[in-house]
């Protein structure tokens, strides 16, 4: 029996212990919306096909090797002081399944990744779908879908790398991170202050129904001169800022300062990696006058100084305000209402967009006879008021870009235009010449 025809694994679980929700999980739990699920999608393309039975065994064993992923939300009354995760010794439900093949199989899997979040009440809050690749008859695509209230993409990628090693019997240890010179980080002036940042202007083809849309693209990894003071992440940041500035200018919006949220992940990538929502968020500011496509070299240097300074800051994951808001003084039902109210009130001051750069995928993701991953896409939720997220990763020397947006703000044609602008400005960061508006 082939993998794509095999039945899923049986139900099994035993409760072992309880863990209070961390700050990030609680804030996300307060703001859940059924019409716009907070999912993270990881899309792994393989040149061969996996066997579903073997993959189910490997992924189930990988879950056991990272037991923090085996959790579900414990039930409780609205007046309890905190949400709690119940840790289990095995999955409550089948976590690996095969999607119906067909020419639109990838599109269907992507839509499902954006519209159907794995439930929090069943362990684990992740789902792994196996899809026959209609664009490559001998290949397949693994769709790992994550409920972002519980987990983030890098943590689940670590679990998938363990599953690949168990499946293929080959080493999937993480590659050594790039060596960075240890230099003191001097304080940097940050523009913006309390000014309201620019937001993405509505497109020409939004839809009346809520939810997320997505576009994925493969681009060259941008080159940079040897010894350049900036990183590829800084090039991606500049390309994102210029993309939105151009987009808003095309729609008659006056120039405004921007703030781009950037996740920072300091966790190790080996088997000791803590599983959960482990990134902290910083906001990279830009003055409106700085977003000049004829001054890209200067903008790259400025961005580099700011990102380095922000990464070096020692601060809570979501800032001090979130830590205070989640203190277990009031019942969670009261704190949830307060959090949602503050989120609506702070909407005009929410950052312009989120750029999540996973960087070079540190694992081979070698599935033995199914081959090594040759493309990996991630996407992060894109709820309004941001309404747009940019997620990048690089595999096999290529940059894999996912643009994800709120459907009430943008549509598919708008996504194509934003992709073209991003590619244009990313290429421009390789040169020392301006590109004009």
C-alpha positions in Angstrom: 0.0 0.0 0.0 1.4 3.4 -0.9 1.7 6.3 1.5 -1.1 8.3 -0.1 -3.6 5.4 0.3 -2.7 4.3 3.8 -5.2 5.0 6.7 -4.1 7.4 9.4 -2.7 6.5 12.8 -5.1 5.5 15.6 -6.2 7.8 18.5 -4.1 7.6 21.7 -3.3 9.9 24.6 -2.8 10.1 28.3 -2.7 13.3 30.3 0.6 13.8 32.1 0.9 17.4 33.4 -0.3 21.0 33.0 1.6 24.2 31.9 0.2 27.7 32.2 -0.1 29.7 29.0 3.0 31.9 28.4 2.4 35.6 27.6 2.5 35.1 23.8 0.0 32.2 23.8 -2.4 34.1 26.1 -2.5 37.2 24.0 -3.1 35.1 20.9 -5.8 33.2 22.7 -7.6 36.3 23.7 -7.8 37.6 20.1 -8.9 34.4 18.3 -11.3 34.9 15.4 -13.0 32.0 13.7 -13.4 33.9 10.4 -9.7 34.6 10.2 -7.7 31.8 11.8 -4.2 32.4 13.1 -2.3 29.7 11.3 1.3 29.3 10.3 1.8 27.3 7.1 5.0 25.5 6.2 5.1 24.0 2.7 8.0 21.5 2.0 8.5 20.4 -1.6 10.2 17.0 -2.1 11.4 15.5 -5.5 10.0 12.0 -4.6 7.0 10.6 -2.8 6.8 9.7 0.9 5.2 6.5 2.2 2.3 7.6 4.4 2.6 4.8 6.9 6.3 5.4 7.4 5.8 9.1 7.6 3.1 8.7 10.2 5.3 6.5 12.4 8.3 8.9 12.0 6.2 12.1 12.7 4.5 10.5 15.7 7.9 9.4 17.1 9.2 12.9 16.5 6.3 14.4 18.5 7.4 12.2 21.4 10.9 13.4 21.1 9.7 17.0 21.5 7.0 16.4 24.0 6.2 20.1 24.5 4.3 20.0 21.2 1.9 17.3 22.5 -0.5 19.7 24.2 -4.1 20.8 24.2 -6.0 23.6 26.0 -7.5 22.5 29.3 -11.2 23.4 29.7 -12.1 25.8 32.4 -14.6 28.5 33.5 -14.3 32.1 32.2 -13.3 33.3 35.7 -10.2 31.2 36.0 -7.0 33.2 36.4 -5.0 31.6 33.5 -5.3 29.4 30.5 -3.6 26.0 30.9 -2.0 23.6 28.4 -2.5 19.9 29.2 0.5 17.9 28.1 -0.2 14.4 26.7 1.9 11.4 25.9 0.6 10.9 22.4 -1.7 12.5 19.8 -5.5 12.8 20.5 -6.3 12.7 16.8 -4.6 11.6 13.5 -2.0 14.2 12.6 -0.8 12.9 9.2 -3.2 12.6 6.3 -3.2 12.4 2.5 -5.0 15.0 0.4 -7.1 14.1 -2.6 -4.9 14.3 -5.7 -5.8 16.5 -8.7 -4.5 19.4 -10.8 -5.6 21.9 -8.1 -4.3 19.9 -5.1 -1.7 22.6 -4.1 -4.2 25.4 -4.3 -6.7 23.4 -2.2 -4.0 22.6 0.4 -2.9 26.3 0.6 -6.5 27.4 1.0 -7.1 24.8 3.8 -3.9 26.0 5.5 -5.3 29.5 5.7 -8.9 28.6 6.6 -8.7 25.6 8.9 -6.6 25.9 12.1 -5.9 22.7 14.0 -8.1 22.9 17.1 -6.6 23.8 20.5 -8.7 21.2 22.3 -6.9 18.3 20.7 -3.3 17.4 21.0 -1.2 18.4 19.1 -2.3 21.7 17.6 -0.6 20.8 14.3 -1.6 19.0 11.1 0.6 17.4 8.4 -1.0 16.9 5.0 0.7 15.0 2.2 -0.1 16.3 -1.3 0.9 14.8 -4.7 2.6 17.5 -6.6 0.6 18.1 -9.8 3.5 20.2 -11.1 6.0 17.4 -10.6 4.4 13.9 -11.1 7.0 12.0 -9.1 7.1 14.5 -6.2 5.1 15.5 -3.2 4.5 18.4 -0.9 4.2 18.3 2.9 1.9 20.9 4.3 2.6 21.5 8.1 -0.2 23.7 9.5 0.2 25.1 12.9 -2.2 26.9 15.3 -0.2 30.0 16.1 -1.7 30.3 19.5 0.4 27.4 20.6 3.5 27.2 18.4 5.6 29.0 15.8 7.1 28.0 12.5 10.8 27.5 13.6 9.8 25.2 16.4 7.6 23.0 14.2 10.3 22.9 11.5 12.6 21.5 14.2 10.1 18.7 14.8 9.7 18.1 11.1 13.5 17.8 10.8 13.5 15.1 13.5 10.7 13.3 11.6 12.8 13.5 8.4 15.8 11.9 10.2 13.6 9.1 11.6 11.9 8.5 8.2 15.0 8.5 6.0 17.7 7.4 8.5 20.0 10.2 7.5 21.5 13.0 9.5 19.3 16.1 9.7 21.4 18.0 12.2 21.3 21.7 11.7 24.0 23.4 9.8 26.3 25.7 11.7 24.9 29.3 11.9 26.9 32.0 10.1 29.8 33.4 12.1 29.2 37.0 13.2 31.9 39.1 14.7 31.2 40.0 18.3 31.1 43.8 18.3 29.7 46.2 20.8 26.4 47.6 19.6 26.2 51.4 20.0 22.9 53.1 20.7 21.1 54.2 17.6 18.7 57.0 17.1 15.3 55.6 16.0 12.9 57.9 14.1 9.1 57.9 14.4 8.3 58.5 18.0 4.6 58.3 18.6 3.6 59.1 15.0 1.0 56.9 13.4 2.8 54.6 10.9 1.7 54.1 7.3 -0.6 51.1 6.7 -1.0 49.2 3.4 -3.5 51.0 1.2 -6.5 48.9 0.0 -6.1 47.2 -3.3 -8.3 47.1 -6.4 -9.6 43.6 -5.9 -10.4 43.0 -2.3 -13.1 40.5 -1.4 -16.1 41.0 0.9 -15.5 37.9 2.9 -12.9 37.8 5.7 -9.9 35.5 5.7 -6.5 35.4 4.3 -5.2 35.1 0.7 -1.6 34.1 -0.2 0.9 34.1 -3.1 4.1 32.2 -3.1 7.1 32.9 -5.4 10.7 31.8 -5.9 13.3 34.5 -6.3 17.1 34.6 -6.4 18.8 35.2 -3.1 20.1 38.8 -3.2 23.8 39.2 -3.6 25.8 41.6 -1.5 29.3 42.9 -1.7 31.9 41.0 0.3 32.4 42.7 3.7 29.1 44.6 3.4 28.0 45.9 6.8 24.4 44.8 6.1 22.9 41.3 5.9 20.4 39.6 3.6 17.8 40.3 6.2 18.5 44.0 5.9 18.1 43.8 2.2 14.7 42.1 2.7 13.7 44.8 5.1 14.6 47.5 2.7 12.8 45.8 -0.2 9.7 45.4 2.0 9.6 49.1 3.1 10.1 50.3 -0.5 7.5 47.9 -1.8 4.9 49.3 0.5 6.0 52.9 0.0 5.6 52.5 -3.8 2.3 50.6 -3.4 0.8 53.4 -1.3 2.2 56.1 -3.6 0.5 54.5 -6.6 -2.8 54.8 -4.6 -2.4 58.5 -3.8 -1.4 58.0 -0.2 0.8 60.8 1.3 4.2 59.5 2.5 4.3 58.5 6.2 6.8 56.9 8.5 6.8 53.1 8.7 7.4 50.5 11.4 8.1 47.0 10.3 7.7 44.2 12.9 10.6 41.7 12.8 10.6 38.4 14.8 14.0 37.6 16.5 14.7 34.0 17.4 17.7 33.3 19.6 16.9 29.6 20.2 19.3 26.9 19.3 18.3 24.8 16.3 19.4 21.4 17.6 17.3 18.9 19.5 17.4 21.1 22.6 15.4 23.8 20.9 12.5 24.9 23.2 9.2 24.2 21.5 6.4 26.8 21.5 6.2 30.5 20.6 9.8 31.4 21.1 10.4 34.5 19.1 10.4 38.1 20.4 9.1 40.9 18.3 10.9 44.2 17.6 9.8 47.1 15.3 12.2 48.6 12.8 11.3 52.3 12.2 11.7 54.3 9.0 11.2 58.0 8.5 9.1 58.9 5.4 12.0 60.8 3.8 14.3 57.8 4.1 12.2 55.6 1.8 13.8 57.0 -1.3 14.6 54.3 -4.0 17.5 56.5 -5.2 19.2 56.2 -1.8 19.2 52.5 -1.3 22.9 52.1 -0.2 22.3 54.7 2.5 19.0 53.0 3.5 20.8 49.6 3.8 23.4 51.0 6.1 20.8 52.8 8.3 18.7 49.6 8.4 21.7 47.5 9.4 22.5 49.8 12.4 18.8 49.7 13.6 18.3 45.9 13.2 21.5 45.1 15.1 20.6 47.5 17.9 17.1 46.1 18.2 18.3 42.5 18.2 20.7 43.3 21.0 17.9 44.7 23.3 16.9 42.7 26.3 13.1 42.9 26.5 10.1 40.6 26.9 8.7 38.9 23.8 5.8 41.3 23.3 7.1 44.1 25.4 6.5 45.1 29.0 2.8 46.1 28.3 1.9 42.6 27.3 3.5 41.1 30.3 1.5 43.4 32.5 -1.7 42.7 30.6 -1.4 39.0 31.2 -0.6 39.1 34.9 -3.0 36.7 36.6 -4.7 39.3 38.7 -8.1 39.4 36.9 -10.0 36.4 35.5 -9.0 35.5 31.9 -12.5 36.4 30.6 -12.0 39.9 31.9 -8.4 40.1 30.6 -9.6 38.8 27.2 -12.2 41.6 26.8 -9.6 44.2 27.9 -7.0 42.9 25.5 -9.4 42.9 22.5 -10.5 46.5 23.4 -6.9 47.7 23.6 -6.1 46.0 20.3 -8.9 47.8 18.6 -7.9 51.2 20.1 -4.3 50.7 19.2 -5.1 49.8 15.6 -3.9 53.1 14.1 -0.6 52.7 15.8 -0.1 49.0 14.8 3.1 48.5 12.7 2.9 48.7 8.9 3.6 45.1 8.3 5.5 42.0 9.6 8.6 40.7 7.8 9.5 37.2 9.1 12.8 36.1 7.6 13.4 32.4 8.5 16.8 32.7 6.7 18.6 29.7 5.3 16.8 26.5 6.3 19.3 25.0 8.7 18.2 21.4 8.2 18.7 19.1 5.2 15.0 17.9 5.5 16.3 14.7 3.9 13.5 12.1 3.6 15.7 9.3 2.3 14.2 7.8 -0.9 11.8 10.8 -1.2 14.7 13.1 -1.4 15.8 16.4 0.2 13.6 19.4 0.3 14.3 21.8 -2.6 11.8 24.5 -1.7 10.3 25.5 1.7 7.7 28.2 2.1 6.4 29.7 5.3 3.5 32.2 5.8 2.4 34.1 8.9 -1.1 35.3 9.7 -2.1 38.6 8.1 -5.1 40.0 10.1 -6.0 43.7 9.9 -5.0 46.4 10.7 -1.6 45.3 9.2 -3.4 43.2 6.6 -0.1 42.0 5.0 2.8 39.8 6.1 6.0 39.0 4.2 7.7 35.7 5.0 10.9 34.5 3.4 13.2 31.5 3.7 16.0 30.2 1.5 16.6 26.6 0.3 18.9 25.2 -2.3 20.2 28.7 -3.2 16.8 30.2 -3.8 14.7 32.6 -1.9 11.1 31.5 -1.2 8.7 34.4 -0.6 5.2 34.2 0.7 2.9 37.2 0.7 -0.2 36.7 2.8 -2.9 39.3 3.1 -6.3 40.0 4.6 -8.9 39.4 1.8 -10.9 42.4 2.8 -7.8 44.6 2.1 -6.2 43.0 -1.0 -7.0 40.5 -3.7 -5.0 38.1 -5.9 -4.1 40.7 -8.5 -2.9 43.0 -5.8 -0.7 40.2 -4.5 0.9 39.9 -8.0 1.7 43.6 -8.1 3.2 43.5 -4.6 5.4 40.5 -5.6 6.6 42.4 -8.6 7.5 45.4 -6.5 9.3 43.3 -3.9 11.3 41.5 -6.5 12.3 44.8 -8.2 13.5 46.5 -5.0 15.2 43.3 -3.7 17.2 43.2 -6.9 18.0 46.9 -6.5 19.6 46.2 -3.2 22.3 44.4 -5.0 23.5 47.5 -6.8 24.8 50.9 -5.7 22.6 52.8 -8.1 19.1 54.2 -7.4 16.1 52.7 -9.3 13.8 55.6 -9.2 10.1 55.6 -8.0 
